[in-house]
């Protein structure tokens, strides 16, 4: 994955027919486009007064065009269905495929993304919320019951031969947890007080060393907020930075 994972569409978006059918009478707003062509749409009941960025009263549709295997909505649906029993994540309402693409419909969940303009203006608050949210996830999700892996061996197996040759020495496991898998800043939601409320985009969730998440989440602070916010993140998580593990897992992320 590259460092620029997604952004709100800045140009006109054609709403796929499937999304229109799922929306019914709801208003349809494109809110996110990733670099592989996937789109996320917000479905809002007509006349609803839900503030922008607060997802609790809406539904969301992820849609990916046919022939985009890198975006596995079935994998995300399975992980959400498992994780929702333990931690705040979107509830799956529907999923499917047709000739045009695949979709995943979820219920809205309260909170605004940590890269909402409000939190871009208060990056230390956002960094602390991201750290606290990851700690809560790692402490809550049961490793023994998790059927998914995000371990190094599984990730390396998906790399190209050239990338595999450049992985390097794998550090010893510090602590196995159920990792988010894509813990970049946009995937933590915050409430009005700056506290984490939920996590989204869990298509890579699985068991791994917690530093697989910690290294990338702290990495993403620089991309989204600039320099200087890692100390707040690690303080909120409750751990000192581990330079060796951070370097390895950031390198592995970049290889992917």
C-alpha positions in Angstrom: 0.0 0.0 0.0 1.2 3.5 -0.7 1.2 6.3 1.8 -1.7 8.2 0.1 -4.5 5.6 0.7 -7.6 7.5 0.0 -9.2 11.0 -0.3 -12.5 12.6 -0.7 -13.4 12.9 -4.4 -12.7 16.4 -5.8 -14.2 15.8 -9.2 -17.7 14.6 -10.2 -18.4 11.0 -9.5 -20.8 8.8 -11.4 -22.9 6.8 -8.9 -23.1 3.1 -9.9 -26.5 1.7 -10.5 -26.2 -0.7 -7.6 -25.5 2.1 -5.2 -28.6 3.9 -6.4 -30.7 0.8 -5.8 -29.3 0.4 -2.3 -29.9 4.1 -1.5 -33.6 4.0 -2.5 -34.9 7.5 -1.6 -31.8 8.4 0.4 -29.5 11.2 -0.7 -26.2 9.8 -2.1 -22.9 11.6 -1.4 -19.5 10.3 -2.5 -17.2 10.7 0.5 -14.0 8.6 -0.2 -12.0 7.4 -3.2 -9.0 5.1 -2.8 -6.1 4.8 -5.3 -7.4 1.5 -6.7 -10.7 2.9 -7.9 -12.9 2.0 -5.0 -15.5 4.5 -3.8 -17.4 5.0 -0.6 -20.9 6.7 -0.6 -22.9 8.0 2.3 -26.6 7.4 2.2 -28.6 9.9 4.1 -32.4 9.9 4.6 -34.0 12.9 3.0 -34.2 15.8 5.4 -31.9 14.2 7.9 -30.0 16.7 10.0 -26.9 14.5 10.7 -23.8 16.8 10.9 -21.2 16.3 8.2 -18.7 13.7 9.4 -20.9 12.2 12.0 -22.0 8.8 10.7 -24.4 7.5 13.3 -27.7 8.1 11.4 -26.6 7.1 7.9 -25.6 4.1 5.9 -22.4 3.7 3.9 -21.7 1.7 0.7 -18.3 0.7 -0.4 -18.2 -0.1 -4.1 -15.3 -1.4 -6.2 -15.4 -2.0 -10.0 -15.1 -5.5 -11.4 -11.5 -6.8 -11.8 -10.1 -5.1 -8.7 -8.9 -8.1 -6.6 -6.8 -6.0 -4.3 -10.0 -4.7 -2.7 -11.7 -7.7 -1.1 -15.0 -6.6 0.3 -15.9 -10.2 1.3 -12.8 -10.2 3.5 -13.8 -7.0 5.2 -17.4 -8.2 5.7 -16.2 -11.3 7.4 -13.9 -9.4 9.7 -16.5 -6.8 10.6 -19.0 -9.6 11.4 -16.5 -11.1 13.8 -15.2 -7.9 15.4 -18.5 -6.2 15.9 -19.2 -8.6 18.8 -16.3 -7.1 20.8 -15.5 -3.5 19.7 -17.2 -0.6 17.9 -17.0 -1.2 14.2 -19.6 -0.8 11.4 -22.4 -3.4 11.3 -22.7 -5.2 7.9 -26.2 -4.8 6.3 -25.6 -6.3 2.9 -22.9 -7.4 0.5 -22.8 -8.8 -3.0 -21.4 -8.6 -6.6 -22.8 -8.1 -10.1 -21.3 -7.6 -13.5 -20.3 -4.1 -12.7 -18.6 -4.5 -9.3 -18.9 -5.5 -5.7 -20.5 -3.7 -2.8 -20.6 -3.7 1.0 -23.4 -1.8 2.8 -22.9 -1.0 6.5 -24.7 1.0 9.2 -23.3 4.3 10.2 -21.4 4.5 13.4 -21.0 7.7 15.5 -17.9 9.7 15.1 -15.8 11.7 12.6 -12.6 10.5 11.0 -9.4 11.6 12.6 -8.6 13.4 9.4 -11.8 15.4 9.4 -10.9 19.1 9.1 -11.7 19.6 12.8 -9.1 17.1 13.8 -6.5 18.2 11.2 -6.6 21.5 13.1 -6.0 19.7 16.5 -3.5 17.0 15.5 -2.2 16.2 19.0 -5.8 15.4 20.2 -6.2 13.2 17.1 -2.9 11.4 17.7 -3.8 10.6 21.3 -7.2 9.3 20.3 -5.6 7.0 17.7 -3.2 5.7 20.2 -5.9 5.1 22.8 -8.2 3.5 20.3 -5.6 1.0 19.2 -4.7 0.1 22.8 -8.4 -0.5 23.5 -8.7 -2.7 20.3 -5.6 -4.7 21.2 -6.7 -5.2 24.7 -10.2 -6.2 23.8 -10.2 -8.4 20.7 -9.6 -12.1 21.7 -6.6 -13.5 20.0 -7.6 -17.1 20.7 -11.0 -16.7 19.0 -9.7 -14.7 15.9 -9.8 -16.8 12.7 -7.8 -14.2 10.7 -4.0 -13.6 10.5 -2.0 -10.6 9.6 1.3 -12.2 10.6 4.6 -11.6 8.8 4.6 -15.0 7.0 1.2 -14.4 5.5 2.0 -10.9 4.4 5.3 -11.9 2.9 3.7 -14.7 0.9 1.6 -12.1 -0.9 4.6 -10.0 -2.0 6.4 -10.2 -5.3 9.6 -12.4 -5.4 11.7 -9.3 -5.5 10.0 -7.7 -2.5 10.3 -11.0 -0.5 14.0 -10.9 -1.0 14.1 -7.5 0.6 12.1 -8.2 3.8 15.1 -8.7 6.1 15.3 -10.2 9.5 12.0 -10.5 11.4 12.1 -9.3 15.0 10.9 -11.5 17.8 7.2 -11.0 18.6 6.6 -8.6 21.5 2.9 -9.3 22.0 0.4 -11.0 19.8 -2.9 -9.1 19.4 -5.7 -8.8 16.9 -4.3 -6.0 14.8 -6.4 -3.5 12.8 -4.3 -4.2 9.7 -4.7 -0.7 8.2 -4.3 1.5 11.3 -3.7 4.7 9.4 -5.2 7.9 10.9 -8.3 8.1 8.8 -9.6 4.7 10.1 -10.1 5.9 13.7 -13.3 7.8 14.5 -13.5 10.5 17.2 -16.4 12.1 19.1 -16.9 15.8 19.7 -14.7 15.6 22.8 -11.7 14.2 20.9 -12.1 10.6 22.2 -12.0 7.6 19.9 -15.3 6.0 19.2 -14.8 3.3 16.6 -12.6 1.8 13.9 -13.4 1.4 10.2 -11.8 -0.3 7.1 -10.9 -3.6 8.7 -10.3 -5.7 5.6 -6.8 -6.7 6.8 -7.7 -7.3 10.5 -5.9 -10.3 12.0 -3.5 -11.7 14.6 0.0 -10.2 14.5 2.6 -8.6 16.7 1.1 -5.3 18.0 4.1 -3.4 16.5 2.6 -4.2 13.0 -0.1 -1.8 13.9 1.9 0.6 16.1 4.6 1.2 13.5 2.2 2.0 10.7 -0.3 4.1 12.8 2.6 6.3 14.1 4.0 6.4 10.5 0.7 7.8 9.2 0.7 10.7 11.7 3.4 12.4 9.6 1.5 11.9 6.4 -1.6 13.4 7.8 -0.5 15.9 10.4 3.2 16.6 9.9 6.1 16.0 12.3 6.0 15.9 16.1 3.0 13.9 17.1 4.4 10.4 17.6 5.2 11.1 21.3 1.5 11.8 22.0 0.4 8.7 20.2 2.8 6.4 22.1 2.0 8.1 25.4 -1.7 7.5 24.8 -1.1 3.9 23.9 1.1 3.4 26.9 4.3 2.2 25.5 7.8 3.5 24.6 8.8 3.4 20.9 10.7 0.3 19.8 13.0 1.5 17.1 13.9 -1.9 15.7 10.3 -3.1 15.4 9.1 0.2 14.1 11.7 0.1 11.3 10.9 -3.4 10.3 7.1 -3.1 10.2 7.3 0.2 8.3 9.7 -1.4 5.8 7.3 -4.3 5.4 4.3 -1.9 4.9 6.2 0.0 2.2 7.1 -3.3 0.4 3.4 -4.1 0.3 
